[in-house]
């Protein structure tokens, strides 16, 4: 799922392309969206709030979208590129102006609401790591005041907005914190270091467009632990682990090093884990049976 740095870059790109321009046509392909004609309205701004996008118009209306797992917004030239996009079966929203078109594909959430009621959709969010409301002292209070696991707290958008499994896993590894540490067990200096590094890493990613924590931009080397279960830790050589965290039906995956971070997840039985994407081993007899069809 795209995280806050990606969503903020998306908002910035849409804002630079569409702000100040009159909407020539809008195509919103979402069954619950009210029939509101946006043609003639002018985009005033496009902003991110955590993982949410708010596209505001001078008509007093806001187009709210969320990318979820596979969604994206693209900026297209008018003409052939836009017409091709409008024919796509996965198109969910399009805002067309004279210089540029904003095209939303495979979006996970879409609402059209009065701008004054945006809070109905995003008012539950905690301080945005990359937003003007970022307040590390308030977030620290929320983290240390809860007995929930710190990994779950970082992923809880009500505690702080914008963090997903990539940044939660990488941050906790770098700071040598076990994701399954209760928030109440964290000391103030530890929390301050966590939040300072989180803000710095995500701000850099939002600015550069490169999501990574290792400082290496070669493909496959951007992360210390995320998506590296079953592979050696880049720091100590132990095997990176993956485990589910959170309550059903909102479980998430977190990656960690048991040596660098001091333990296993409560649900981790310690059995060997294969690298993600690797095929399970089969016995010679089973392989023979498969080969024989």
C-alpha positions as CSV (number, residue, x, y, z in Angstrom):
1,X,0.0,0.0,0.0
2,X,1.4,3.4,-0.9
3,X,2.5,5.2,2.3
4,X,2.4,8.9,3.3
5,X,5.5,9.9,1.4
6,X,4.1,8.5,-1.9
7,X,0.7,10.1,-1.2
8,X,2.2,13.5,-0.5
9,X,4.2,13.4,-3.7
10,X,1.0,12.4,-5.6
11,X,-0.8,15.4,-4.1
12,X,2.0,17.7,-5.0
13,X,2.0,16.5,-8.6
14,X,-1.7,16.9,-9.0
15,X,-1.7,20.3,-7.3
16,X,1.0,21.6,-9.7
17,X,-0.8,20.3,-12.7
18,X,-4.4,21.2,-11.9
19,X,-4.5,24.1,-9.3
20,X,-5.9,27.3,-10.8
21,X,-7.4,25.6,-13.8
22,X,-11.1,25.3,-14.7
23,X,-12.5,21.8,-14.9
24,X,-13.7,21.1,-18.4
25,X,-15.0,17.6,-17.6
26,X,-15.0,15.3,-14.6
27,X,-15.8,11.6,-14.8
28,X,-16.3,9.9,-11.4
29,X,-17.0,6.1,-11.7
30,X,-18.1,5.3,-8.2
31,X,-21.6,4.1,-7.4
32,X,-22.0,6.0,-4.1
33,X,-20.8,9.4,-5.4
34,X,-23.6,12.0,-5.7
35,X,-24.4,13.4,-9.1
36,X,-22.5,16.6,-8.9
37,X,-21.3,18.3,-12.1
38,X,-17.8,19.6,-11.4
39,X,-17.4,21.2,-14.9
40,X,-16.8,24.9,-14.5
41,X,-15.3,24.6,-11.0
42,X,-11.6,25.5,-10.4
43,X,-9.2,23.4,-8.5
44,X,-8.0,25.4,-5.5
45,X,-5.6,22.8,-4.1
46,X,-4.8,19.2,-3.8
47,X,-3.4,18.1,-0.4
48,X,-2.5,14.9,1.4
49,X,-3.7,14.0,4.8
50,X,-1.9,10.8,5.9
51,X,-2.7,8.3,3.1
52,X,-5.7,10.3,2.0
53,X,-6.0,12.8,-0.9
54,X,-8.2,15.8,-0.8
55,X,-8.9,17.6,-4.1
56,X,-10.6,20.9,-3.3
57,X,-12.6,23.0,-5.7
58,X,-13.8,26.6,-5.5
59,X,-17.3,25.4,-5.6
60,X,-17.0,24.3,-2.0
61,X,-16.7,20.6,-2.9
62,X,-13.8,18.1,-2.1
63,X,-13.0,15.0,-4.1
64,X,-11.6,12.6,-1.5
65,X,-9.7,9.5,-2.6
66,X,-7.6,6.8,-1.0
67,X,-5.2,4.6,-3.1
68,X,-5.4,1.5,-0.8
69,X,-3.2,-1.3,-2.2
70,X,-3.1,-0.7,-6.0
71,X,-4.5,2.7,-6.7
72,X,-2.7,5.6,-8.4
73,X,-3.2,9.1,-9.8
74,X,-1.5,10.0,-13.0
75,X,-1.2,13.3,-14.8
76,X,-1.8,13.0,-18.5
77,X,-1.6,15.3,-21.5
78,X,-5.0,16.2,-22.9
79,X,-5.9,14.5,-26.2
80,X,-4.9,11.0,-27.1
81,X,-3.3,10.1,-23.7
82,X,-6.4,11.3,-21.8
83,X,-8.8,9.5,-24.2
84,X,-6.9,6.3,-23.8
85,X,-7.2,6.6,-20.0
86,X,-10.9,7.3,-20.3
87,X,-11.3,4.0,-22.0
88,X,-9.6,2.0,-19.3
89,X,-11.8,-0.4,-17.3
90,X,-9.9,0.4,-14.1
91,X,-10.5,4.1,-14.3
92,X,-12.3,5.4,-11.2
93,X,-11.9,9.2,-11.6
94,X,-10.8,11.8,-14.1
95,X,-10.5,15.5,-13.8
96,X,-9.9,17.2,-17.2
97,X,-8.6,20.7,-17.6
98,X,-7.1,22.5,-20.6
99,X,-3.4,21.9,-19.8
100,X,-3.6,18.6,-17.9
101,X,-5.8,15.7,-16.9
102,X,-5.8,14.0,-13.5
103,X,-6.5,10.3,-13.9
104,X,-7.3,8.0,-11.0
105,X,-6.9,4.3,-11.6
106,X,-7.8,1.3,-9.3
107,X,-8.6,3.7,-6.4
108,X,-9.7,2.1,-3.2
109,X,-12.0,4.8,-1.9
110,X,-13.7,7.8,-3.5
111,X,-16.1,10.4,-2.0
112,X,-17.4,13.7,-3.1
113,X,-18.3,15.9,-0.1
114,X,-18.7,19.5,0.9
115,X,-15.3,20.8,1.8
116,X,-16.6,21.9,5.2
117,X,-17.3,18.2,6.0
118,X,-13.9,16.8,5.2
119,X,-13.5,16.0,8.8
120,X,-16.2,13.3,8.5
121,X,-13.6,11.4,6.4
122,X,-10.3,12.3,7.8
123,X,-11.0,13.9,11.2
124,X,-10.1,10.6,13.0
125,X,-6.5,10.7,11.8
126,X,-3.6,11.5,14.1
127,X,-0.9,14.0,13.3
128,X,0.4,13.6,9.8
129,X,4.2,12.7,9.7
130,X,4.6,15.0,6.7
131,X,1.8,17.5,7.4
132,X,1.7,21.0,8.9
133,X,0.0,19.4,11.9
134,X,3.0,17.1,12.8
135,X,3.4,17.1,16.5
136,X,6.0,14.6,17.8
137,X,5.3,15.5,21.4
138,X,1.6,14.6,21.0
139,X,2.5,11.4,19.1
140,X,5.0,10.4,21.8
141,X,2.2,10.9,24.4
142,X,0.0,8.5,22.4
143,X,2.7,5.9,22.0
144,X,3.8,5.7,25.6
145,X,0.3,5.9,27.0
146,X,-0.8,2.7,25.3
147,X,-0.1,-0.9,26.2
148,X,-0.5,-1.9,22.5
149,X,2.6,-3.1,20.6
150,X,4.6,-0.2,19.1
151,X,4.4,-1.8,15.7
152,X,0.6,-1.7,15.8
153,X,0.7,1.8,17.2
154,X,2.8,3.1,14.3
155,X,0.4,1.5,11.9
156,X,-2.7,2.9,13.6
157,X,-3.6,6.0,11.6
158,X,-5.5,7.4,14.6
159,X,-2.2,7.6,16.5
160,X,-0.2,9.1,13.6
161,X,-1.0,9.3,10.0
162,X,1.0,8.1,7.0
163,X,3.0,5.2,8.2
164,X,2.6,1.7,6.6
165,X,4.4,-1.6,7.0
166,X,7.5,-0.4,5.0
167,X,8.4,2.5,7.3
168,X,7.2,0.8,10.5
169,X,9.5,-2.2,9.8
170,X,12.5,-0.2,8.7
171,X,12.2,2.4,11.5
172,X,12.0,-0.2,14.3
173,X,14.9,-2.2,12.8
174,X,17.2,0.9,12.6
175,X,16.4,1.9,16.1
176,X,16.7,-1.7,17.4
177,X,13.2,-1.8,18.8
178,X,11.2,-5.0,18.8
179,X,7.8,-4.3,17.0
180,X,6.1,-6.3,19.8
181,X,7.2,-4.0,22.6
182,X,4.3,-2.4,24.5
183,X,4.2,1.3,24.1
184,X,4.3,1.8,27.8
185,X,7.7,0.1,27.9
186,X,9.3,2.7,25.7
187,X,11.4,5.4,27.3
188,X,11.0,9.0,26.3
189,X,14.5,9.2,24.7
190,X,13.8,6.1,22.6
191,X,10.5,7.5,21.4
192,X,12.0,10.9,20.5
193,X,14.7,9.1,18.5
194,X,12.1,7.0,16.7
195,X,9.9,10.0,15.7
196,X,12.9,12.2,14.7
197,X,14.2,9.5,12.4
198,X,10.7,8.7,11.0
199,X,10.1,12.3,10.1
200,X,13.6,12.6,8.5
201,X,13.3,9.4,6.4
202,X,9.8,10.0,5.2
203,X,10.5,13.7,4.4
204,X,13.5,12.6,2.3
205,X,11.4,10.0,0.5
206,X,8.7,12.6,-0.2
207,X,11.2,15.0,-1.6
208,X,13.2,12.6,-3.7
209,X,10.6,10.0,-4.7
210,X,12.9,7.2,-3.6
211,X,11.6,5.1,-0.8
212,X,14.5,3.5,1.0
213,X,16.2,3.5,4.4
214,X,19.7,2.0,3.6
215,X,21.0,4.8,1.5
216,X,21.5,2.4,-1.4
217,X,19.4,3.0,-4.5
218,X,20.1,-0.2,-6.3
219,X,17.0,-2.3,-6.8
220,X,16.5,-4.8,-4.0
221,X,18.9,-3.1,-1.6
222,X,16.7,-0.2,-0.5
223,X,15.5,-1.9,2.7
224,X,17.1,-3.5,5.7
225,X,14.2,-5.9,6.7
226,X,11.0,-5.1,4.7
227,X,10.1,-8.0,2.4
228,X,13.4,-9.7,3.3
229,X,12.1,-12.5,5.5
230,X,14.2,-15.7,5.2
231,X,17.3,-13.7,4.1
232,X,20.3,-12.7,6.2
233,X,20.2,-9.5,8.2
234,X,22.4,-6.8,6.6
235,X,23.6,-5.9,10.1
236,X,24.3,-9.1,11.9
237,X,23.7,-12.0,9.5
238,X,20.8,-13.6,11.4
239,X,17.7,-14.5,9.4
240,X,15.0,-11.8,9.0
241,X,11.6,-12.9,10.2
242,X,8.0,-11.9,9.1
243,X,5.0,-12.1,11.4
244,X,1.4,-10.9,11.4
245,X,0.3,-8.2,13.8
246,X,-2.9,-6.6,14.8
247,X,-6.4,-7.9,15.3
248,X,-8.6,-9.5,12.6
249,X,-9.6,-8.5,10.0
250,X,-6.9,-5.8,9.9
251,X,-3.8,-7.9,10.4
252,X,-0.6,-6.5,8.9
253,X,2.8,-7.9,8.2
254,X,5.9,-6.7,9.9
255,X,9.5,-7.7,9.3
256,X,12.3,-7.8,11.9
257,X,15.6,-9.2,13.0
258,X,15.4,-11.3,16.2
259,X,19.1,-10.6,17.1
260,X,19.2,-6.9,16.3
261,X,15.7,-6.2,17.8
262,X,15.8,-8.7,20.7
263,X,13.3,-11.4,20.1
264,X,10.5,-13.0,18.1
265,X,6.8,-12.0,17.6
266,X,4.4,-13.6,20.0
267,X,3.0,-15.7,17.1
268,X,6.4,-16.7,15.7
269,X,7.2,-20.4,16.4
270,X,10.8,-20.0,15.4
271,X,10.6,-22.3,12.4
272,X,12.7,-21.6,9.3
273,X,11.1,-19.1,7.0
274,X,11.8,-19.2,3.2
275,X,12.6,-16.0,1.4
276,X,9.5,-14.3,0.1
277,X,8.7,-15.5,-3.4
278,X,10.7,-18.7,-3.2
279,X,9.0,-22.0,-4.1
280,X,8.5,-24.6,-1.3
281,X,10.8,-27.5,-1.3
282,X,9.4,-30.9,-2.4
283,X,10.6,-34.4,-1.7
284,X,12.2,-36.3,-4.5
285,X,9.2,-38.7,-4.5
286,X,6.7,-35.8,-4.6
287,X,8.7,-34.2,-7.4
288,X,8.7,-37.5,-9.3
289,X,4.9,-37.8,-8.9
290,X,4.4,-34.2,-10.2
291,X,6.7,-34.9,-13.1
292,X,4.8,-38.0,-14.0
293,X,1.5,-36.0,-14.1
